[in-house]
């Protein structure tokens, strides 16, 4: 009986961890999306339409490929040319 009780308690604990992970993922996603939206608004306000479109594409591509250098290079090129 002790072994069965321990198994049930372990299952309950694992269930809580899974729900907590789901909450963390949702919370972080909401925060990141809000921040990215504010960043893209700032880019649109700070650069010409063509530059902002280019930086937006590079930003989204950097997220997709998990390579921030792509966005940084484009940002540096635009800032140096201005």
C-alpha positions in Angstrom: 0.0 0.0 0.0 2.9 2.4 0.7 4.3 1.9 -2.7 0.9 2.6 -4.3 0.5 5.8 -2.3 4.0 7.0 -3.3 3.2 6.3 -6.9 0.0 8.4 -6.7 1.9 11.3 -5.0 4.6 11.2 -7.7 1.9 11.3 -10.4 0.3 14.3 -8.8 3.6 16.1 -8.5 4.4 15.4 -12.1 1.0 16.7 -13.2 1.6 19.9 -11.3 5.0 20.4 -13.0 3.4 19.9 -16.5 0.7 22.5 -15.7 3.4 24.8 -14.4 5.4 24.4 -17.7 2.3 25.2 -19.7 1.8 28.4 -17.6 5.4 29.4 -18.0 5.4 28.9 -21.7 2.2 30.9 -22.1 3.4 33.7 -19.9 6.8 34.0 -21.6 5.2 33.9 -25.1 2.8 36.7 -24.1 5.7 38.8 -22.8 7.9 38.2 -25.8 5.1 38.9 -28.3 4.3 42.2 -26.5 8.0 43.2 -26.4 8.5 42.3 -30.1 5.4 44.3 -31.1 6.8 47.4 -29.2 10.2 46.9 -30.8 8.7 46.7 -34.3 6.6 49.9 -33.6 9.8 51.6 -32.5 11.6 50.5 -35.7 8.7 51.8 -37.8 8.9 55.2 -36.1 12.7 55.4 -36.3 13.5 54.3 -39.9 12.1 54.9 -43.4 9.4 52.5 -44.6 11.9 50.6 -46.7 14.4 50.3 -43.9 11.7 49.3 -41.4 10.4 46.6 -43.7 13.9 45.2 -44.2 14.6 45.3 -40.4 11.2 43.7 -39.7 12.0 40.8 -42.1 15.5 40.4 -40.6 14.1 40.4 -37.1 11.5 37.8 -37.8 14.0 35.7 -39.7 16.5 36.0 -36.8 13.8 34.6 -34.5 13.0 31.8 -36.8 16.6 30.7 -37.3 17.6 31.6 -33.7 20.5 33.8 -35.0 20.5 37.3 -33.7 23.5 38.2 -35.8 21.3 38.5 -39.0 19.3 41.3 -37.4 22.4 43.0 -35.8 24.2 43.1 -39.2 21.3 44.7 -41.0 20.8 47.2 -38.2 24.5 48.1 -38.2 24.5 48.5 -42.0 21.6 50.8 -41.9 23.0 52.9 -39.1 26.4 53.2 -40.7 24.8 54.3 -44.0 22.9 57.1 -42.2 
